[in-house]
Amino acid sequence: EEQMGGNNDIQHLENRIEKKKGKIENKRDKVKDLEETIKELQQMQSRKNTGSRAVDSVLSLNKDGVYGAFQDLISAEDRFGIAMETAAGGHMNDLVVKDKDVAMECINYLKRENIGRARTLPMDKIKDRSKSAKSQMAKKKKGVIGYATELVNYDDKYEKAINHVFSDTLIAEDLDSVKNIDGVRVVTLDGDVMSRGGSMTGGKKKSRKKKSKKLSQNLDPEKKKEKKKEVEKEIESLQKDIAELKQMKERKKEEQGSDEELRNEKNEIRDKLKDKREKRQELYSEQQKLKTKIDDVGSKKANLKAELENVKDDLKEHDYDEDELKLEASPEDLKKKKKKILRKQNSMGPVNMRAIEEYKEKKEELDEFQEQVSEIRQEKLEIEDMIDEIDQKKRSCFMETLEQIQESFGRIFTELFDGGEAKLVLEDDDIEKGLKIRGKPPGKEPHIIQALSGGEKTMTAIAFIFAILEYEESPFYIMDEIDAALDKSNSKKLSELLK
């Protein structure tokens, strides 16, 4: 199971590396898009400078009655940029002026200075076009956003110029939304146009979105270059992340190999210890047998010594009697006495002369077995020390992991409860006995998780699960009615945390 967990860790790291690579590819595509946009903007800026030189020249005079270029007098949301530019047609660079006299002065100035041509919109001459009945009906159709005049921002004093340029042009989502509308000019968000006569103009436009300075604030090529630099920095950061993930992957492989070696070594030690215990038991049984034999031999030796002493005493008595017999007894009495002594000697049985040698042999065997028992005890101590070392490493690794999960758990608990604190406590400081989860919601006393309310239990358990997932990420999560015991506010907190 531990090996499978290690393999899952490595696979998870590889998945994260692939995701980072995918992000890099997306960022590189974004850089290419930005480069194309920068190039197009620079070209557009160049064209704008060429086409608006006459307008800029007039504006530089700061002449009374010259209000400005049409495009500088309006603004709109970014998403309407293309539609507004298309709807305005060639009027975006028109000069909006007070009256016909000011318009003539501007035109005469351009002729005199030979600068170029410009179109003017004299406020006293242009017609304020009204909204047609057909356009008012078409405005109610699904997919039609509204009149162009309603979707731009402008000063009320320029309303006549705005109505003159945009008239009753409608802005729609796309051509499909207005294909059944007749007699109305419609412009889509992508810049496609349906004329009042029914002709349609459209096609792919290369990001002409946000071309007018007032319609968008992102036309500056320098801003695009800055954005490009930001994306390139993101790519560099992702590449660093990939390098770190690869290092983590290698460390995981090394740790997995080291763990495998430790497991094998531990199993080998256990097998060896089991063999030693069995051998020790065998030696102990043999020792007991030898002790029994030695006790038997000792008893026999003692008996033999006693018999030997008796024989010696009898012999002494015999010698003494024999001397006396030499002096006093008759030959017939001596013969009887001799027969009696021989019968007594025969009844004693033969003397075992190898008893002492057998005792020495058994004593040597006993000493050898005791030496083996001593060696086994020493090996046992060494194995127990090795097991203690492995247990210490296991505890150290567990405590390090617990510390990291503890930190995340406390932080996530505080986020979910808008305060309070929580911690994980080892039972009796023993990693084998399990953990106690203590939570202290704001304004309450600390309790173990079993003493909390249903919702508090759920939130505390969620904080603990998410803390573990923060330490060891998973490629996907499966949660079944996780918010069943939560109220609306806590469910919202949970959804924000999941994001």
C-alpha positions as CSV (number, residue, x, y, z in Angstrom):
1,E,0.0,0.0,0.0
2,E,2.9,2.4,0.8
3,Q,4.4,1.7,-2.5
4,M,1.1,2.3,-4.3
5,G,0.9,5.6,-2.4
6,G,4.4,6.6,-3.6
7,N,3.5,5.8,-7.2
8,N,0.4,7.9,-6.9
9,D,2.4,10.8,-5.6
10,I,4.8,10.5,-8.6
11,Q,1.8,10.3,-11.1
12,H,0.2,13.3,-9.4
13,L,3.4,15.3,-9.9
14,E,3.7,14.3,-13.5
15,N,0.0,15.4,-14.0
16,R,0.9,18.8,-12.5
17,I,3.9,19.1,-14.7
18,E,1.8,18.4,-17.8
19,K,-0.8,21.0,-16.6
20,K,2.0,23.6,-16.2
21,K,3.3,22.8,-19.7
22,G,-0.2,23.3,-21.0
23,K,-0.4,26.7,-19.3
24,I,2.9,27.6,-20.8
25,E,1.6,26.8,-24.3
26,N,-1.4,28.9,-23.7
27,K,0.7,31.8,-22.5
28,R,2.9,31.4,-25.6
29,D,-0.1,31.6,-27.8
30,K,-1.2,34.7,-25.9
31,V,2.3,36.2,-26.5
32,K,1.9,35.6,-30.2
33,D,-1.6,37.2,-30.2
34,L,-0.2,40.2,-28.3
35,E,2.7,40.5,-30.8
36,E,0.2,40.4,-33.7
37,T,-2.0,43.0,-31.9
38,I,1.0,45.2,-31.2
39,K,1.9,45.1,-34.9
40,E,-1.6,45.8,-36.0
41,L,-2.0,48.6,-33.5
42,Q,1.2,50.2,-34.6
43,Q,0.1,50.0,-38.3
44,M,-3.3,51.4,-37.3
45,Q,-1.7,54.2,-35.3
46,S,0.4,55.0,-38.4
47,R,-2.7,55.1,-40.6
48,K,-4.6,57.1,-38.1
49,N,-1.8,59.6,-37.8
50,T,-1.7,60.0,-41.6
51,G,-5.5,60.2,-42.0
52,S,-6.1,62.5,-39.0
53,R,-3.2,64.9,-39.6
54,A,-5.7,67.6,-41.0
55,V,-8.0,67.1,-38.0
56,D,-5.2,67.2,-35.5
57,S,-3.9,70.4,-37.2
58,V,-7.2,72.1,-36.8
59,L,-7.6,70.9,-33.2
60,S,-4.2,72.3,-32.3
61,L,-5.4,75.8,-33.1
62,N,-7.8,75.6,-30.1
63,K,-10.3,77.6,-32.1
64,D,-13.5,78.6,-30.5
65,G,-16.5,76.7,-31.8
66,V,-14.4,73.6,-32.7
67,Y,-15.6,70.9,-30.2
68,G,-13.3,68.1,-31.3
69,A,-13.2,64.9,-33.4
70,F,-16.4,62.8,-33.2
71,Q,-14.5,59.8,-31.8
72,D,-13.2,62.0,-29.0
73,L,-16.7,63.1,-27.9
74,I,-18.0,59.6,-27.3
75,S,-17.2,56.6,-25.1
76,A,-18.6,53.1,-24.7
77,E,-18.1,49.7,-23.1
78,D,-15.2,47.6,-24.6
79,R,-17.6,45.0,-26.0
80,F,-19.3,47.6,-28.2
81,G,-16.0,49.0,-29.7
82,I,-16.2,47.3,-33.1
83,A,-19.9,47.8,-33.4
84,M,-19.7,51.5,-32.7
85,E,-16.8,52.1,-35.1
86,T,-18.7,50.2,-37.8
87,A,-22.0,52.0,-37.1
88,A,-20.2,55.4,-37.3
89,G,-18.7,54.5,-40.7
90,G,-16.3,57.2,-41.8
91,H,-17.6,59.8,-39.3
92,M,-15.3,58.8,-36.5
93,N,-12.7,61.4,-37.5
94,D,-15.2,64.1,-38.4
95,L,-14.8,67.6,-36.8
96,V,-17.8,68.6,-34.7
97,V,-18.1,72.4,-34.9
98,K,-20.5,75.0,-33.7
99,D,-21.9,76.2,-37.0
100,K,-21.4,76.6,-40.7
101,D,-19.1,79.7,-40.3
102,V,-16.7,77.8,-38.1
103,A,-16.8,74.9,-40.6
104,M,-15.8,77.2,-43.5
105,E,-13.0,78.7,-41.5
106,C,-11.6,75.2,-40.8
107,I,-11.8,74.2,-44.5
108,N,-10.2,77.5,-45.7
109,Y,-7.4,77.0,-43.1
110,L,-6.7,73.5,-44.5
111,K,-6.7,74.7,-48.1
112,R,-4.4,77.6,-47.2
113,E,-1.9,75.5,-45.3
114,N,-2.2,72.6,-47.8
115,I,-2.4,70.1,-45.0
116,G,-5.2,67.8,-46.2
117,R,-8.9,67.3,-46.1
118,A,-11.4,66.9,-43.2
119,R,-15.1,66.5,-42.9
120,T,-17.0,68.8,-40.6
121,L,-20.4,68.4,-38.7
122,P,-21.8,71.9,-38.2
123,M,-24.3,71.7,-35.4
124,D,-26.6,74.3,-37.0
125,K,-26.8,72.5,-40.3
126,I,-26.9,68.8,-39.6
127,K,-30.2,67.0,-39.4
128,D,-31.3,65.3,-36.2
129,R,-32.7,62.1,-37.5
130,S,-35.6,60.5,-35.7
131,K,-36.1,56.8,-35.0
132,S,-38.2,55.0,-37.6
133,A,-41.3,52.9,-36.6
134,K,-39.6,49.8,-38.2
135,S,-36.5,50.3,-36.0
136,Q,-38.6,50.7,-32.9
137,M,-40.4,47.4,-33.7
138,A,-37.1,45.6,-34.5
139,K,-35.6,46.8,-31.2
140,K,-37.9,44.5,-29.4
141,K,-36.6,41.4,-31.2
142,K,-34.6,38.9,-29.3
143,G,-30.9,39.4,-29.8
144,V,-31.2,43.1,-30.5
145,I,-29.3,45.0,-27.8
146,G,-30.5,48.6,-28.5
147,Y,-29.9,51.7,-30.5
148,A,-26.3,52.8,-31.0
149,T,-27.2,56.2,-29.6
150,E,-28.3,54.5,-26.4
151,L,-25.1,52.5,-26.0
152,V,-22.6,55.4,-26.1
153,N,-21.9,58.0,-23.5
154,Y,-21.7,61.7,-24.5
155,D,-22.4,65.3,-23.4
156,D,-26.0,66.3,-24.1
157,K,-24.9,69.3,-26.2
158,Y,-23.5,66.9,-28.8
159,E,-26.8,64.9,-29.0
160,K,-27.7,66.3,-32.4
161,A,-24.3,65.2,-33.9
162,I,-24.7,61.7,-32.3
163,N,-28.2,61.3,-33.7
164,H,-27.0,62.5,-37.1
165,V,-24.2,59.9,-37.3
166,F,-25.9,56.9,-35.7
167,S,-29.5,57.7,-36.7
168,D,-31.7,54.7,-35.9
169,T,-28.9,52.1,-36.3
170,L,-29.5,49.1,-34.0
171,I,-26.8,47.0,-32.3
172,A,-27.4,43.2,-32.2
173,E,-25.6,40.1,-31.0
174,D,-25.2,38.6,-34.4
175,L,-26.8,38.5,-37.9
176,D,-28.9,35.4,-37.1
177,S,-30.8,37.5,-34.6
178,V,-31.9,40.0,-37.2
179,K,-32.1,38.0,-40.5
180,N,-35.9,38.4,-40.5
181,I,-35.8,42.2,-40.0
182,D,-36.3,44.5,-43.0
183,G,-35.9,48.2,-43.6
184,V,-33.5,48.8,-40.7
185,R,-29.8,49.3,-40.5
186,V,-28.3,46.8,-38.0
187,V,-24.6,46.4,-36.8
188,T,-23.5,43.3,-34.9
189,L,-20.9,43.2,-32.1
190,D,-18.5,41.6,-34.5
191,G,-18.9,44.5,-37.0
192,D,-21.2,42.7,-39.5
193,V,-23.7,45.1,-41.1
194,M,-27.3,44.6,-42.5
195,S,-28.3,47.7,-44.5
196,R,-31.9,49.0,-44.8
197,G,-32.1,47.7,-48.3
198,G,-31.3,44.1,-47.0
199,S,-27.6,43.8,-48.1
200,M,-25.3,42.2,-45.6
201,T,-21.6,42.9,-45.1
202,G,-19.4,40.8,-42.9
203,G,-16.6,38.4,-42.4
204,K,-13.7,37.8,-40.1
205,K,-12.1,40.9,-38.6
206,K,-8.7,40.7,-36.9
207,S,-9.4,42.0,-33.5
208,R,-10.5,45.4,-34.5
209,K,-12.1,45.6,-31.1
210,K,-11.2,48.6,-29.0
211,K,-9.8,50.7,-31.8
212,S,-11.0,54.1,-30.7
213,K,-9.2,55.7,-27.8
214,K,-12.5,56.7,-26.2
215,L,-14.1,53.3,-27.0
216,S,-11.2,51.4,-25.4
217,Q,-8.3,52.1,-23.2
218,N,-6.2,49.3,-24.5
219,L,-5.0,50.6,-27.9
220,D,-1.6,51.7,-26.7
221,P,1.1,49.4,-28.2
222,E,3.3,50.1,-25.2
223,K,0.6,48.7,-22.9
224,K,0.4,45.6,-25.1
225,K,4.2,45.3,-24.8
226,E,4.0,45.6,-21.0
227,K,1.2,42.9,-21.1
228,K,3.5,40.7,-23.2
229,K,6.3,41.1,-20.7
230,E,3.9,40.1,-17.9
231,V,2.9,37.0,-19.8
232,E,6.5,36.2,-20.5
233,K,7.2,36.5,-16.7
234,E,4.3,34.2,-16.0
235,I,5.8,31.7,-18.5
236,E,9.2,32.0,-16.7
237,S,7.4,31.4,-13.4
238,L,5.6,28.4,-14.7
239,Q,8.9,27.0,-16.0
240,K,10.4,27.4,-12.5
241,D,7.4,25.6,-11.1
242,I,7.9,22.8,-13.6
243,A,11.6,22.5,-12.5
244,E,10.6,22.4,-8.9
245,L,8.0,19.8,-9.5
246,K,10.5,17.7,-11.4
247,Q,12.9,18.0,-8.4
248,M,10.0,17.0,-6.1
249,K,9.3,14.0,-8.4
250,E,13.0,12.9,-8.2
251,R,12.9,13.3,-4.4
252,K,9.7,11.3,-4.2
253,K,11.4,8.5,-6.3
254,E,14.4,8.6,-4.0
255,E,12.2,8.6,-0.9
256,Q,10.2,5.7,-2.3
257,G,13.4,3.8,-3.0
258,S,14.7,4.6,0.5
259,D,11.3,3.6,2.1
260,E,11.4,0.3,0.1
261,E,14.9,-0.4,1.4
262,L,13.8,0.4,4.9
263,R,10.8,-1.9,4.6
264,N,12.9,-4.7,3.2
265,E,15.5,-4.2,5.9
266,K,12.8,-4.2,8.5
267,N,11.2,-7.4,7.2
268,E,14.6,-9.0,7.0
269,I,15.3,-8.0,10.6
270,R,11.9,-9.3,11.7
271,D,12.6,-12.7,10.0
272,K,16.1,-12.8,11.5
273,L,14.7,-12.0,14.9
274,K,12.0,-14.7,14.6
275,D,14.7,-17.2,13.7
276,K,16.9,-16.1,16.6
277,R,13.9,-16.4,19.0
278,E,13.2,-19.9,17.7
279,K,16.8,-20.9,18.1
280,R,17.0,-19.4,21.5
281,Q,13.9,-21.4,22.5
282,E,15.6,-24.6,21.2
283,L,18.8,-23.8,23.1
284,Y,16.8,-23.0,26.2
285,S,15.1,-26.4,26.0
286,E,18.4,-28.1,25.3
287,Q,19.9,-26.3,28.3
288,Q,17.1,-27.5,30.6
289,K,17.8,-31.1,29.4
290,L,21.5,-30.7,30.0
291,K,20.8,-29.3,33.5
292,T,18.6,-32.3,34.2
293,K,21.4,-34.6,33.0
294,I,24.0,-32.8,34.9
295,D,21.9,-33.0,38.1
296,D,21.5,-36.8,37.4
297,V,25.2,-37.2,36.9
298,G,25.9,-35.1,40.0
299,S,23.5,-37.4,42.0
300,K,25.2,-40.5,40.6
301,K,28.6,-39.0,41.4
302,A,27.6,-38.3,45.0
303,N,26.2,-41.8,45.3
304,L,29.4,-43.3,43.9
305,K,31.5,-41.2,46.2
306,A,29.5,-42.4,49.1
307,E,29.8,-46.0,48.0
308,L,33.5,-45.6,47.5
309,E,33.9,-44.3,51.0
310,N,32.0,-47.2,52.3
311,V,34.2,-49.6,50.4
312,K,37.3,-47.9,51.7
313,D,35.9,-48.1,55.2
314,D,35.1,-51.7,54.8
315,L,38.6,-52.4,53.4
316,K,40.1,-50.6,56.3
317,E,38.0,-52.7,58.6
318,H,39.0,-55.8,56.6
319,D,42.7,-54.9,56.8
320,Y,42.3,-54.3,60.5
321,D,40.4,-57.6,61.1
322,E,42.9,-59.4,58.9
323,D,45.8,-58.3,61.1
324,E,43.9,-59.4,64.1
325,L,43.1,-62.7,62.4
326,K,46.7,-63.2,61.8
327,L,47.1,-63.1,65.5
328,E,44.0,-64.6,66.8
329,A,41.7,-66.2,64.2
330,S,41.9,-69.8,63.0
331,P,42.3,-70.6,59.2
332,E,38.7,-71.8,59.0
333,D,37.4,-68.5,60.4
334,L,39.5,-66.5,58.1
335,K,38.0,-68.4,55.0
336,K,34.5,-67.6,56.2
337,K,35.4,-64.0,56.8
338,K,36.9,-63.7,53.3
339,K,33.8,-65.2,51.6
340,K,31.6,-62.7,53.5
341,I,33.7,-59.8,52.4
342,L,33.6,-61.0,48.7
343,R,29.8,-61.3,48.8
344,K,29.5,-57.8,50.2
345,Q,31.9,-56.5,47.5
346,N,29.9,-58.2,44.7
347,S,26.7,-56.8,46.0
348,M,28.0,-53.3,45.6
349,G,28.2,-53.6,41.8
350,P,30.9,-52.3,39.4
351,V,32.3,-48.8,40.0
352,N,31.6,-46.4,37.0
353,M,35.1,-45.0,36.4
354,R,33.9,-42.7,33.5
355,A,31.5,-40.7,35.6
356,I,33.9,-37.8,36.1
357,E,34.8,-37.7,32.4
358,E,31.1,-37.6,31.5
359,Y,30.5,-34.8,33.9
360,K,33.3,-32.8,32.3
361,E,31.9,-33.3,28.8
362,K,28.4,-32.3,29.8
363,K,29.9,-29.2,31.6
364,E,31.6,-28.2,28.4
365,E,28.4,-28.6,26.4
366,L,26.6,-26.4,28.9
367,D,29.2,-23.7,28.7
368,E,29.0,-23.7,24.9
369,F,25.2,-23.4,25.0
370,Q,25.4,-20.6,27.5
371,E,27.8,-18.7,25.3
372,Q,25.4,-19.1,22.3
373,V,22.5,-17.8,24.5
374,S,24.6,-14.7,25.4
375,E,25.3,-14.0,21.7
376,I,21.7,-14.3,20.8
377,R,20.7,-11.9,23.6
378,Q,23.3,-9.4,22.2
379,E,21.9,-9.8,18.7
380,K,18.4,-9.3,20.1
381,L,19.5,-6.0,21.7
382,E,21.0,-4.8,18.4
383,I,17.8,-5.7,16.5
384,E,15.7,-3.9,19.1
385,D,17.9,-0.8,18.7
386,M,17.5,-0.9,15.0
387,I,13.7,-1.2,15.3
388,D,13.7,1.8,17.7
389,E,15.7,3.8,15.2
390,I,13.1,3.0,12.5
391,D,10.3,3.9,14.8
392,Q,12.0,7.3,15.6
393,K,12.3,8.0,11.8
394,K,8.6,7.1,11.4
395,R,7.6,9.4,14.3
396,S,9.8,12.2,13.0
397,C,8.2,12.0,9.5
398,F,4.7,11.8,11.0
399,M,5.2,14.8,13.3
400,E,6.6,16.8,10.4
401,T,3.5,16.0,8.3
402,L,1.2,16.7,11.2
403,E,2.9,20.1,11.8
404,Q,2.2,21.2,8.2
405,I,-1.4,19.9,8.2
406,Q,-1.9,21.5,11.7
407,E,-1.0,24.9,10.2
408,S,-3.3,24.6,7.2
409,F,-6.1,23.2,9.4
410,G,-6.0,26.1,11.8
411,R,-6.0,28.6,8.9
412,I,-8.8,27.0,7.0
413,F,-10.9,26.6,10.2
414,T,-10.5,30.3,10.9
415,E,-11.6,31.2,7.3
416,L,-14.7,29.0,7.5
417,F,-15.7,30.2,11.0
418,D,-14.6,33.8,10.5
419,G,-12.5,33.4,13.6
420,G,-11.9,30.9,16.3
421,E,-9.1,28.4,16.4
422,A,-8.6,24.6,16.0
423,K,-5.8,22.1,16.5
424,L,-4.9,18.5,16.2
425,V,-3.8,16.7,19.4
426,L,-2.0,13.3,19.7
427,E,-3.6,10.9,22.2
428,D,-1.1,10.3,25.0
429,D,1.6,11.6,22.6
430,D,1.5,8.3,20.8
431,I,1.2,8.2,17.0
432,E,-0.3,4.7,17.1
433,K,-3.3,5.8,19.2
434,G,-4.7,8.4,16.8
435,L,-5.6,12.1,16.7
436,K,-8.1,14.2,18.6
437,I,-9.6,17.2,16.7
438,R,-10.3,20.2,18.9
439,G,-12.3,23.2,17.6
440,K,-13.1,26.5,19.2
441,P,-15.7,28.5,17.1
442,P,-15.8,32.2,17.8
443,G,-17.4,33.0,21.2
444,K,-17.4,29.3,22.4
445,E,-15.3,27.1,24.6
446,P,-12.9,24.6,22.9
447,H,-14.4,21.1,22.5
448,I,-13.4,17.9,20.8
449,I,-15.2,17.5,17.5
450,Q,-17.8,15.0,18.9
451,A,-19.1,17.8,21.3
452,L,-19.7,20.3,18.5
453,S,-23.0,20.9,16.8
454,G,-23.9,19.2,13.5
455,G,-22.9,22.2,11.3
456,E,-19.8,22.9,13.3
457,K,-18.8,19.2,13.0
458,T,-19.2,19.4,9.2
459,M,-17.2,22.6,8.9
460,T,-14.5,21.3,11.2
461,A,-14.3,18.0,9.3
462,I,-14.1,20.0,6.0
463,A,-11.3,22.1,7.3
464,F,-9.4,19.0,8.3
465,I,-10.0,17.2,4.9
466,F,-8.9,20.3,3.0
467,A,-5.8,20.7,5.1
468,I,-4.8,17.1,4.2
469,L,-5.5,17.8,0.5
470,E,-3.5,21.0,0.7
471,Y,-0.5,18.9,1.9
472,E,-1.1,16.1,-0.5
473,E,-3.1,17.3,-3.5
474,S,-5.5,15.1,-5.4
475,P,-6.3,15.4,-9.2
476,F,-10.0,15.4,-8.4
477,Y,-12.4,15.4,-5.4
478,I,-15.7,13.5,-5.0
479,M,-18.0,15.0,-2.4
480,D,-21.5,13.7,-1.6
481,E,-23.9,16.2,0.0
482,I,-21.0,17.8,1.8
483,D,-23.2,20.8,2.7
484,A,-26.2,18.9,3.9
485,A,-25.8,20.1,7.5
486,L,-24.8,23.6,6.6
487,D,-26.9,26.8,6.4
488,K,-26.9,29.2,3.4
489,S,-24.0,31.4,4.7
490,N,-21.8,28.4,5.5
491,S,-22.6,26.8,2.2
492,K,-21.5,30.0,0.5
493,K,-18.2,30.0,2.5
494,L,-17.6,26.4,1.4
495,S,-18.3,27.2,-2.3
496,E,-15.8,30.0,-2.1
497,L,-13.2,27.7,-0.5
498,L,-13.7,25.1,-3.2
499,K,-13.1,27.7,-5.9
